Amino acid sequence: MSKIDTVKWKEYEVGELFDVISKTSKIKEYTKKNEKDETYCIPALSSKVDNNSFGFYVKKEDHELINRVCLSVTLNGDAGKVYVQNSSFAIAQDAYVIYLKKEYESNKNEMHYLYLATVLEKILMQKYGYTNKATWNKVKTEKIKLPTKNNQPDWEYMANYITEIENKYINTLEHNNNEKIEQALKVIGLSKEVLNEELKVEPAKRYEKFRVGDLFDKKTIKGVPKSKEKLQENKTGYHVFGQNIKYQYPQKVLLEEQYLQTIQTPILAYSSSTAQIGYIKENFYRTGDNGAFQGLFPKKTNVAIHSLLYILVVLKKQFDWFGYATEMGNILNLEITLPATNENTPDFEYMEKAIYIYFRQIIQNWKLSNEKEIEELKQVINK
């Protein structure tokens, strides 16, 4: 595709390029509804700034439907908003439709209209508004600058330009999705290859109730007073966790050593002020100096992180019932149901395998969903 600075440009009057449809109603007084039903089933244009400018539903028999690729223009409210339309619809109020004149219409598709919509909206949104409506009589005299070839709009350039932008967007989307998947896998200690594995886990043969206090020791985590917090990034430092048991700040920081919480193995932590629970797998600081932040340290020192995550999922269901006013001082006596061995001990091996497959399935479904979305976008572009 030609670079922008090597393309020839020419100004065109909007009315030279487009014809207009200002209304579709067959009757003077027609009705409309905000919600779709069997009778009111046709989307109708309004001055709505989102939802592709569709604000109502109307009866099919009351309107001459528009069934073509075209542009809609809002003339009131957020006047000058331009959308590409490509499905069957009607016009309700405060909007109209424009489409390329017959001499330009041949072999034009959504890519051409997307380019035109972007150029036109940039001009209209700067000039028109609630007190200066974007009526067709005004808009048709506006001039837009378009790439030109042989003294005619360069339609091939416009289509290629939009296609290139959308392909770049898809490539970026694919790259970002792959990065997110790799990060998610890294967090839970899985490799990318496991997404292709066929793994199943049968229900545990036995389940028993266990006291949280039999599995964990509880410790109040001393926090960092606000006056002592230093937020300057230090890559050799540590993350600060908030009351939601998440990073309070995205960057690592280095604070006074007395506030550093050193852990040998991953722990669970919860806040009684927010009824939030999560897990922490690295040395850390906590924000705030109240006593609401509690750490649950596994009594069994070699508990695998996946087993700990299984217990977290179970505990989180209990915490969903808690709130600020809930008495949480008796957490150690809380009983939770876990897979058990024949010796009536927690079946950590089963929990590790189950949570491994559980998270693998979540990430796999997410991956497939993203791939489907990207494939659908490619099909739209390649129409």
N, C-alpha and C positions, 0 to 999 in steps of 0.2 A: 504494500500500500504506500502511496506517496506521502511524504512527510507534509505536515500542515503548512510549513513555511514555503513549500514549493507549489502549492495548489493555487489556482486562480480563483478569485472570489468576485462575486457580483451581488448587488442588492436587488431583491425582488419584492414587489408589493404583495402583501398577503392575499389580497383579492385577486391578483393575477394567477395565483397558484390554486386557490381553493374555492369551492362552492360551499353553501351553507344549508343546514336543516335546522330550523329554529323551533319546531314543535312537531309532535307526532300524534297528538290527540285527534280522534275522529269526532268527538262530541265536545260541546262547550264546557259542561260541568262533569268532570270525571272524578272518581274517588281514588284514594291511595292509602296504603298502610305501611307502618314501619316494619312489621314482621311478615315474612313470607308464608303463604298458605296455598291451598289448592286453587283458590280463585285469584288471589293477588300473587301472581307468580313471576311477573316480569320486572326485572330491576329497572329503575328509572333514575335518570340523571337529576342532580340538584346542585346546589352550591357547596355541598359537603366537600371538605378539603381532603379527606382520606377515603378509603374504601373505593378507590377509582372514581370518586365523585357520585357514587350511587347512594341515594338517601332514602328511597322509598321502593315499594312494590305496587304495581298497578295491574289492572285486568287486561288480559291479552286482547279481548274484543274491543277495548276502548281506544286502542292505539295502532298506528301503522308502525310495525317494528322495524328497527334498523338492523340489518344483517350484513355488515361489511366492516372492513378495517377502516378506521377513521380516527379523528381527534375530537375529544370533547373539551369545551372551554367553559369555565365558570365565569358568569358575568356579574355576580353579586357576591357579597361577603368577601372571601379571599379571592377576589376577582383576578382572572388571568391564569388560574391553575389549569394546566393542560395534561390530559391523559390520553394514552392510546387505548382505543376500544376495539375489541375483536370478537365480540359475542352478541347474541340477540338482546336488544334492550330498547327502552323508550326514553323520552324526555319528560320529566315532571315539571321542573321550574328552575329558573335562574341559571340555565345552562343552554348551550347549543352545540351542534356538531358541525365540523368542517371536514371535507374530503377533497382529495386532489381532483382537479378538473379533468375532463375526459382525455385531453391531449397528453396529460401526464400520468394517468391512472394505470396504463398497461404495465403489467409485470411488477407492480409495486407491492411490497409486503411490509410486515411489522417493522423490519429494520429501518426502512426509509421513514416510516411514520415516527419511530422512536427518535431518530435524528431530528426530524422537523419539530417534534414536541419539545425537545430540549432547547432548541434555538428559539422557538416562539415563546415558550414559558419564561425564559430569561428576560425577554423584553417586556412581556405583559405584566409580570409580577412586580417589576420595578415601577411601573407607570400607573397601574389601575388598582382600585380598592373599593371599599364600601361606599365612599363618597364620589367615586369616579368609576362607574360601572364599565366593564369591558364588553360593551355592546359590539355586535358585528359591524355596524356602520362605522365605528371607530377603528376596530381591529383590522378591518380589511384594507385600511389605508396605511397601516404600519409596514415598515420595511425590514426584511430579514436578510442577512448576508449568508449566502450558500456557496459551496464549492461549485465551480462552473467549468464546463467543457463544451467546446463548439457553441458557445453563447447560450447554452442550456444548462439547467441544474445537473450536476454530475451525480446521478443516482447511484452509479456503481461505487463511487468513492464513499458516499454516505452509508450504504449497506455494509461495505467492507470495514468502515471505521467502527460502526456499532458492533459488528461481529467480532472484531479484534478486541474491543473493550470487554465484551461478554466472555470471550475465551480467556482473557486475562483474569477476569473475576472467577471463572470456574477453576482455573489453575491455582489461584490463590486459595480458593475454598478447599480444593483437594489437599493442598499443602498444609493448610491450617488444621483440617480434620485429621490428617495423618499425624501431625505433631501432638494434637490433643489426645489421640488414641495412644501414642507412644508414652506420653506423660502419665496417662491414667494407668497404663500397664506397669510403668515404673513404680508408681506409688504403691501398688499392691503386690509388686514383686513378680510380675508375669512377663513372659517374652511374647513377641508378636506372633511367633509360630503357633502358640496355643489357640489362636483364634480359628485355625483350620482343623483343630482336633475335634473328634466326636467323643465327648465325655458325658457320662451320666452318673448320677449319684442316687442310690436307692434311699428311701427313708431309713433312719436309724432303727435298729431293732429294739432298743430300749431308751426310754427317757426317764430322768429322775429330777427332783427338785434339789437345788443346791443354794445354800446361803451365800450371798455376795461376800460376807465376812470370812467364809471358808475358802474363798478363791483369791481374795484381795486383802491387802492391808491399806488402810486409808490414812492419808496425810494431808494436812492443810498446806497449800502451796503459798509461800510468802511472795507478795507482789512487789512491784516497783512503784514507789510513790510518783505521782505525776511530775513533781519537781525534780526527780532524778532521771526522768526519761530523756534520752538523747536520740534523736531520730535520724542523725546523719548515717548514711549507709556505710557499713563496714563488712566486706565480704568474708572476713575471718570471724565475724560475730555470730549471733544467734537470732532466731525469730522471737518476737513478742506475741504471746497468745492472749486473746481477749476473753471476755466472759462467755462468748459463744463458742469457745474452744476452737477458734480459727485464728489465722494470722491477723493481728491487729493492724499491722503495716506490711506492705509487700516486701520491704527490704530487710536485710539482716542488720542488726546494730550491735554495738559493744558497750555494755553497761558495767557498773561496779560488780565485782566478782561475787559479793555477798548475795546478789539477787539471781545468780545463775542456778537453775535447777538441773543437776546432773543426773541422768538416768542411764542405767546399764542396759536395760531392755525396754521396749515400748510399753507405755502405760495407758490406762484410760483416765480421763479427767472430766469433771463435771462442775457446773456452777449452780449453786442453790438459788441464786438470785434470778437466773434465767431458765432454769430447768433444761439446760443444754448439756449434752454429753458427747464426747468425741475421743479420739485417740491421738497420742503424741509419741513420736518415735525418735526424737532427737533432743539433745540438751536445749533448754529454752528459758525464756523469761516469761513472767505473766504480768499483765498490766493491772494496776489498782492495788491498794493495800488493805482491802477488807478481807474477811475470812471466808468468803463465799466460794472460793476456788479450791476444789478438793482433787487430789490425785488418788487413783486406785492402782496400787502396785501389785502385780501378780505374785502370789506366794510361790508358785512354781516358776522358777527363774528362766527355764528354757522353753516357755510357751511360744510357739510359732506365731508370727504376726497374723496369719490367716485365722488361727484359732481365736486370737484376741478379737479380731474383727467379727467373728461369729458371735461372740459374747456381747460385743458392742451392739450388733443388730438386735439381739434379744433385749438388752437393757434399754435401748432406745425406745422400744415399744412401751416399756414401763414409764419412761421419762415423758412420753407424749401425754401422759395423764397428769403429770406434775405441773405446777405453776409457781408463781412467786409466793403465794400464800401457803403452799404445801409444805408441811414439815418434812424435811429431807435429812434430818440428823440421824435417822435410824436406817440409813441405806444399807449398812452392813448386815442387818437382819432381813433385808428384802430377799425373797426366794424367787429364783428364776429356773425355768425348765430347760435342761440341756441334754444332749445325747449322753448316754452313760455306758460304761463297760460292764461286764459281768461282775466286776468287783465293786460296783457302785461308786466308781470314780468318774469324773468327766472324761468323755471320750474325745480327747484333743485331736487325735489322729483323724477321726471322722469329721470333726468340725473344720479342720484345716482343708480337707478334701472338698467338703461341701461348699465352703465359702469361696474356695478357689474356682470351682465350677460356676458358682452363682455370679461372681464378678466377671468371669470370662464371658458368661452369657449376656450380661448387661452390656459389656463393651462390644461384643459381637453384634448384638441387636442395634446398638448405636451406630456402629460402622456400616451395617447393611442399610440402615435408614438414611444415613448421609450419602452413601453411594447411590441409592435410589433417587434422592433429591437431585444430586448432580446429574445423573443420567436423564432425568426429566428436563432439566435445564438445557442439556445438550440437544435433546430432541426438539425443544422449542426453537433454539437457535438454528438448527439445521433444517427447519421446515422448508 
